């Protein structure tokens, strides 16, 4: 789990504050039930490699909107330019 925080924030174990540098990213927006998210990640990974890109960092999921009424998750995979 990650959250944006001010530069002055500190954390105590087991939590940590880490800087995640910016990068270009391959993005897939999944609209639909969370149970189908497991099918979305392989599609994104396949697209990344099929288009000659290389993953370079941790992939993340960004939840948008109301998860009950309009579930939508943005899958982001940082890639080398």
C-alpha positions in Angstrom: 0.0 0.0 0.0 1.3 3.4 -0.8 0.1 6.9 -0.1 1.6 10.3 -1.1 3.0 12.1 1.9 4.8 15.3 2.6 8.6 15.2 2.5 8.8 15.9 6.3 6.8 12.7 7.2 8.7 10.0 9.1 7.6 6.4 9.8 8.3 3.8 12.4 8.7 0.0 11.7 7.0 -1.8 10.2 6.2 1.2 8.0 8.7 3.1 5.8 8.7 6.2 3.7 10.2 5.6 0.3 10.7 7.8 -2.7 9.3 6.3 -5.9 10.9 8.1 -8.8 8.8 9.2 -11.8 9.0 7.1 -15.0 7.1 6.4 -18.1 4.4 3.8 -17.5 2.2 1.4 -19.4 -1.3 1.8 -18.2 -4.5 -0.3 -18.4 -7.7 0.9 -16.9 -9.8 -2.0 -15.6 -13.5 -1.2 -15.4 -15.5 -4.0 -13.8 -15.5 -6.4 -10.9 -12.4 -6.8 -8.8 -12.7 -10.6 -9.3 -11.6 -9.9 -13.0 -8.5 -7.9 -12.0 -6.4 -11.1 -12.2 -7.1 -11.3 -15.9 -6.2 -7.6 -16.5 -2.6 -7.8 -15.2 -1.5 -10.6 -17.7 -3.0 -8.5 -20.5 -0.9 -5.5 -19.5 2.3 -7.5 -19.1 1.8 -9.2 -22.5 1.3 -5.7 -24.1 4.5 -4.4 -22.4 6.7 -7.2 -23.8 4.9 -7.4 -27.2 5.6 -3.7 -27.8 9.3 -4.0 -26.9 9.2 -2.4 -23.4 11.1 -3.4 -20.3 9.5 -3.1 -16.8 11.8 -1.1 -14.5 10.0 -0.8 -11.2 7.1 -1.8 -9.0 3.7 -2.0 -10.6 0.9 -0.3 -8.8 -2.9 -0.2 -8.8 -4.8 3.0 -8.3 -8.4 2.7 -7.3 -10.7 5.4 -8.7 -14.3 6.2 -8.1 -16.8 4.3 -6.0 -15.7 0.6 -5.8 -19.3 -0.6 -5.4 -21.2 1.5 -7.9 -18.5 2.0 -10.5 -15.4 -0.1 -9.8 -12.4 1.2 -11.8 -8.7 0.4 -11.2 -5.8 1.9 -13.1 -2.9 -0.6 -13.5 0.5 1.1 -14.0 3.7 -0.6 -14.9 6.8 1.6 -15.0 8.8 1.0 -18.2 12.2 2.0 -19.7 11.9 4.6 -22.4 
